[in-house]
Amino acid sequence: MNDGSRLDDCGEAWLIEHVFAPRYRSRGFGRFGDDSAVVLNDLGLGEGSLVATTDPCPPPAVFDLGYEDYYYWGWLSVIINMSDLAAAGARPVALLDSLELPPGMRLGELRRLLDGIDEAADACGASVIGGNIKESARLNVTATAMGICHPRVLSRAGAMPEDILMVIGPVGEFWAEYLDSKSGVQSFPKAVALPAAQVSAGPILSRMPGVTSCADNSDGLAVTVTHIAARNSIGAIIEVDAIDFAESVRSSARKHGVAPINLAIGWGDWSLVCTVAPDSVDDVRRELHAEGIRCSRLGRMTPQPGLMLDDGANLLHAAPIRSERLTKDSWMTAGLSAYVRAVLSWKPT
């Protein structure tokens, strides 16, 4: 690539590795590449670290199902940032939002957007403390969230071969409800419209030394596990038979003629993926279950690089479905229907 190259010829992954990483890898306490950044590494008096994250929010997928209420856009803009804080092990404390508003937007629509932002922040234990508004040809919503990590900040780095992969939160429910709603089987797809960030789980994982790494799962299981493996120069195996899919996910998969793993392999579930030392798995599961937090074994890390899938009979290569920005075939460019086809047709080889 040269300076005359178009960004959509480069792609998000190339840009991060070759443009942003050389500039910023040594900053932020050497934690470039995680879901959030450390702002202050020591707040003093044993209070931990201040972390922050920022993300723009695309139009929510629930709009594609006919639920075009700006409340859901506001809600999602908060959850995608709170999920990043959860992956760091943070307790959310504050949120700033930047709203680019079309002049023709109705006042009632703005109020609904703000209701979604405020109520999602409240649900996560954070306060909306400010932001910015400006005019724009179309609505753009960006939020910045801040939280406190104590006693440590979790990272994608730290996973070791033989660590156990766990997933905390929903597995496959987003696409199960999306497809069921699209086909008229389900009336209101709550997992699509009102996802929840795993903010209660993050601080628990932070306190448990057996948790060796953690990442937000908003890009889908295959991409998230690949990120953890690559960050630690090791590999991973997703064990299909180990995953505790909800019966609603299994039922939806049967209706649509796919395996349940297809409904979890893409983005949409606002869960966490973490690696845990083998002798700490029972302790982590017990602590999470005591707080009513769902978790499931997902697989294991391996010394050999790459992502594999164990279907109970074969060990197969599992290429992730990437939702990479700044590429010509990303779902943001090609459209949501193209991504849905990719999810339904995904097969390990």
Secondary structure, 3 states (H helix, E strand, C coil): CCCCCCHHHHCHHHHHHHHHHHHHCCCHHHCCCCCCEEEECCCCCCCCEEEEEEEEECCCHHHHHCCCCHHHHHHHHHHHHHHHHHHCCEEEEEEEEEEEECCCCCHHHHHHHHHHHHHHHHHCCCEEEEEEEEECCCCEEEEEEEEEECCCCCCCCCCCCCCEEEEECCCCHHHHHHHHHHCCCCCCCHHHHCCCCCCCHHHHHHHCCCEEEEEECCCCHHHHHHHHHHHCCCEEEEEHHHCCCCHHHHHHHHHCCCCHHHHCCCCCCCCEEEEECHHHHHHHHHHHHHCCCCEEEEEEEECCCEEEEECCCCEEECCCCCCCCCCCCCHHHHCHHHHHHHHHHCCCC
